[in-house]
Amino acid sequence: MRAVETEWSGVPSLSLSEGGREAVVSLAFGPRILFFGPEGGENLLGIPEDLTEPKDPALWRLYGGHRLWHAPESRPRSYHPDNGPVSWTREEEGVLFSVPTDPAGIEKEITLRWSQGRLLLDHRITNRNLWPIEAAPWAITVMAPGGTAILPLPDAKKPQENLLPDLSVSLWGYTDPGDVRIRWKRPLLRVHHDPSALSPLKIGLSPTLGALGYARANSLFLKSFPLFPSLPYPDRGAALECYTDAKVLEIESLAPLSLLAPGESALHGEAWTFTPLTEQETEESLEDLLKRAAAGEILP
């Protein structure tokens, strides 16, 4: 893996590349991944146009890209600014990005490394308070506009085989269940990003598959993560979530809730990749790609 300090869209950054694929991480604020995609090619992530415009450093702002938060969401705890510089350290298995503990007493770190065409992300939150807290690492990825999020639904079963529910759906109060941006068609739930939308929506699922994707133009972004069905998750059991409004679409994965004593950490891993997308893709072929990503297979 090649690690080079650079300037990306006017932001001091570190480029991590291998095999023609690249991730760019901001060193000016974050930790934030600003770019992911083919080296020198189109960014699969969504970044605002005013990325480098001066703003009040005491206020939280939208940088887009990928960030690490901690659930459950709360204001002001979740919205402490991440406007300060990011430190990076080369380790044997990757690069560690870290920032000082935030005012909520949470320390955030992300370690990145490439492995066989996949970017592996280890998210860590550590409780630096003098008291226990209940929290979960929460990995939020803002995607490039105009595409469609792809979330897995459980396989269909016969009624006599399915006496108990196997899917929980969480809806936020501003979400219209009949919103045309949402499409339910087993085996997938799709959420489309519409730049002309007048209202936001957010939906969470308790999936049986730890993977989700984002289809845009001729490429499919995929991220996978471990599931722990016997453990409690935030937001009424949501292990994956999708938020969208006119400006952004976010695909999000979460770890189970943990009661963290002072000094204790919680970890959450993701694996990212992308693959070409054809017009002939079906619900079944997209589901197959999600399953292959969750299994850690190498995709073209």
C-alpha positions in Angstrom: 0.0 0.0 0.0 1.3 3.4 -1.0 0.7 6.3 1.5 1.5 9.8 0.2 0.7 13.2 1.7 -1.0 15.4 -0.9 -3.6 18.1 -1.3 -7.0 17.0 -2.5 -9.5 19.6 -3.6 -7.5 22.1 -1.6 -7.5 20.0 1.6 -4.2 18.6 3.1 -4.7 14.8 2.9 -3.2 11.4 2.8 -3.6 9.2 -0.3 -3.7 5.5 0.2 -3.6 3.5 -3.0 -3.0 0.0 -4.2 -3.7 -1.8 -7.5 -5.3 1.2 -9.2 -7.7 1.9 -6.3 -7.4 4.9 -4.0 -8.8 6.3 -0.8 -8.0 9.9 0.3 -8.3 10.9 4.0 -8.4 14.5 5.2 -5.6 15.6 7.5 -7.3 19.0 8.1 -10.4 17.8 9.8 -12.1 14.5 10.6 -11.2 11.7 10.5 -12.9 11.9 7.1 -12.4 9.8 3.9 -12.9 12.3 1.1 -12.3 10.1 -1.9 -12.8 6.5 -2.7 -12.7 5.0 -6.2 -10.4 4.2 -9.1 -7.0 6.0 -8.8 -7.4 9.3 -10.8 -11.0 8.5 -11.6 -14.5 9.5 -10.4 -15.2 9.8 -6.7 -17.8 7.4 -5.4 -18.4 9.6 -2.3 -20.4 12.8 -2.0 -18.5 16.0 -1.1 -20.0 19.5 -0.9 -18.8 22.2 -3.2 -17.9 24.6 -0.4 -15.4 22.1 1.2 -12.7 24.7 1.8 -14.8 27.8 2.5 -14.0 29.3 5.9 -16.7 28.7 8.5 -17.0 29.0 12.3 -14.6 26.4 13.7 -16.8 26.1 16.8 -19.7 24.8 14.7 -20.2 21.3 13.3 -20.3 21.4 9.5 -21.0 19.1 6.5 -17.9 17.7 5.0 -19.4 14.7 3.3 -17.4 11.6 2.6 -17.1 9.0 5.3 -17.1 9.7 9.1 -17.2 7.8 12.4 -20.0 8.8 14.8 -21.3 7.0 17.9 -25.0 6.0 18.4 -27.6 6.7 19.6 -27.7 10.1 18.0 -28.1 13.0 20.3 -27.7 16.8 20.2 -25.2 18.2 21.1 -23.2 15.0 21.8 -23.2 13.8 18.2 -22.6 17.2 16.7 -19.4 18.3 18.4 -17.2 19.8 15.6 -14.6 17.7 13.9 -12.8 20.7 12.4 -9.4 20.1 13.9 -6.3 18.5 12.4 -6.0 14.7 12.1 -2.8 12.7 13.1 -1.7 9.7 11.2 0.6 6.8 12.0 1.9 4.1 9.8 1.3 0.7 11.4 2.3 -2.8 10.3 -1.2 -3.5 9.0 -2.3 -0.1 7.8 -2.5 3.6 8.7 -4.1 4.9 11.9 -6.0 8.2 11.8 -6.8 9.8 15.2 -8.0 13.1 16.7 -8.2 14.4 20.3 -11.0 13.3 22.5 -14.2 15.3 21.7 -16.1 17.3 24.4 -18.4 14.4 24.9 -15.5 12.3 26.2 -15.3 10.1 23.1 -12.1 9.3 21.3 -12.4 8.3 17.7 -9.9 6.4 15.6 -10.0 4.8 12.1 -7.4 2.4 10.7 -7.3 1.8 7.0 -5.6 -0.8 4.9 -5.9 -2.3 1.4 -6.3 -6.1 1.0 -6.9 -7.8 -2.4 -8.8 -4.9 -3.9 -10.8 -4.2 -0.7 -10.4 -1.3 1.6 -10.6 -2.5 5.2 -11.8 0.0 7.9 -11.5 -0.5 11.6 -13.5 2.0 13.6 -12.8 2.5 17.3 -14.5 4.6 19.9 -13.0 4.8 23.4 -14.8 6.2 26.5 -12.5 8.8 28.0 -15.1 9.9 30.6 -14.8 9.1 34.3 -18.2 7.3 34.1 -19.6 4.5 32.0 -21.5 5.3 28.8 -23.7 3.2 26.5 -22.7 3.7 22.8 -22.0 2.0 19.5 -19.6 2.9 16.7 -21.6 4.2 13.7 -20.0 4.3 10.2 -21.7 6.9 8.0 -20.9 7.2 4.2 -22.1 10.0 2.1 -22.5 8.9 -1.5 -22.2 10.8 -4.8 -25.6 12.3 -5.7 -28.2 10.8 -8.0 -27.8 7.1 -7.3 -29.7 4.4 -5.4 -29.0 2.7 -2.1 -29.5 -1.0 -2.1 -30.3 -2.7 1.3 -30.9 -6.5 1.7 -34.2 -8.0 2.9 -34.6 -11.5 4.4 -35.2 -14.3 2.0 -38.8 -15.2 1.4 -40.2 -18.2 3.4 -43.4 -20.2 3.4 -45.9 -19.1 6.1 -45.5 -22.4 8.0 -41.7 -21.9 8.1 -42.0 -18.2 9.2 -44.2 -18.1 12.3 -42.2 -15.2 13.9 -41.1 -11.9 12.3 -37.5 -11.8 11.0 -37.2 -8.2 10.0 -37.6 -5.0 12.0 -38.0 -1.6 10.2 -37.3 1.7 12.0 -38.8 4.9 10.5 -38.0 8.3 11.7 -40.9 10.7 12.3 -40.2 12.9 9.2 -40.3 9.8 6.9 -43.4 9.1 4.7 -43.6 5.3 4.4 -45.1 5.9 0.9 -42.3 8.1 -0.3 -41.7 7.4 -4.0 -37.9 7.3 -3.3 -38.4 4.0 -1.4 -39.0 0.8 -3.3 -39.7 -2.5 -1.7 -39.1 -5.5 -4.0 -37.7 -8.6 -2.4 -34.9 -9.4 -2.1 -33.9 -5.7 -1.9 -35.0 -2.4 -0.5 -34.0 0.5 -2.7 -33.7 4.2 -1.7 -33.2 6.7 -4.5 -31.4 10.0 -4.1 -33.5 12.8 -5.6 -31.9 16.3 -5.7 -35.3 17.9 -6.0 -36.8 16.2 -3.0 -38.7 18.5 -0.6 -38.3 16.4 2.6 -35.8 14.1 4.2 -36.4 10.4 5.0 -34.6 7.9 7.1 -35.1 4.1 7.4 -33.3 1.5 9.4 -33.3 -2.3 9.1 -32.4 -5.3 11.2 -30.9 -7.3 8.3 -29.9 -11.0 8.1 -27.0 -9.9 5.7 -24.2 -7.5 6.7 -23.8 -5.6 3.5 -25.3 -2.7 1.6 -24.6 -1.0 -1.7 -25.0 2.1 -3.8 -25.6 2.0 -7.5 -24.8 5.0 -9.6 -24.1 5.3 -13.4 -22.0 2.2 -14.2 -20.5 1.4 -10.8 -21.7 -0.3 -7.6 -20.2 0.6 -4.3 -20.4 -2.1 -1.7 -19.6 -2.2 2.0 -19.9 -5.2 4.3 -19.7 -5.5 8.1 -20.2 -8.2 10.8 -23.6 -8.8 12.3 -24.3 -10.0 15.8 -28.0 -10.9 15.9 -28.1 -11.8 19.5 -26.9 -8.4 20.7 -28.9 -5.2 21.1 -28.5 -2.5 18.3 -29.4 1.2 18.5 -32.5 2.7 16.9 -34.9 -0.2 17.7 -32.5 -2.9 16.4 -31.2 -1.2 13.2 -27.8 -2.6 12.1 -28.0 -0.6 8.9 -29.6 2.7 8.0 -30.1 5.0 5.1 -30.8 8.8 5.2 -31.5 11.0 2.3 -32.6 14.6 1.5 -32.1 16.9 -1.5 -28.4 17.3 -0.8 -27.1 13.9 0.3 -27.7 10.2 0.6 -26.0 8.3 3.4 -25.6 4.6 3.8 -24.7 3.7 7.4 -23.7 0.6 9.4 -23.8 0.2 13.1 -22.2 -2.0 15.8 -24.2 -3.4 18.7 -24.6 -1.2 21.8 -22.0 -1.6 24.5 -21.7 -0.3 28.1 -18.2 1.1 28.0 -16.4 1.6 31.3 -13.9 4.5 31.5 -11.0 3.6 29.1 -12.9 0.8 27.3 -13.3 0.7 23.5 -15.8 -0.6 21.0 -14.8 -1.7 17.5 -16.7 -1.9 14.2 -15.2 -3.1 11.0 -16.2 -2.5 7.4 -14.8 -3.7 4.0 -15.3 -1.5 0.9 -15.1 -2.3 -2.7 -16.6 -1.3 -6.0 -17.4 -3.2 -9.2 -18.8 -2.4 -12.7 -22.5 -2.2 -13.0 -24.4 -3.2 -16.2 -27.9 -2.3 -17.3 -28.8 -6.0 -17.2 -28.5 -6.2 -13.4 -31.6 -7.7 -11.7 -32.7 -7.7 -8.1 -31.3 -11.3 -7.8 -27.9 -10.4 -9.4 -27.6 -7.4 -7.1 -28.4 -9.5 -4.1 -25.8 -12.0 -5.2 -23.2 -9.2 -5.3 -24.2 -8.1 -1.7 -23.8 -11.7 -0.5 -20.4 -12.1 -2.2 -19.3 -8.8 -0.6 -20.5 -10.0 2.8 -18.6 -13.3 2.3 -15.4 -11.4 1.6 -15.1 -12.5 -2.1 -12.9 -10.6 -4.5 -15.0 -8.8 -7.0 -13.8 -7.5 -10.4 
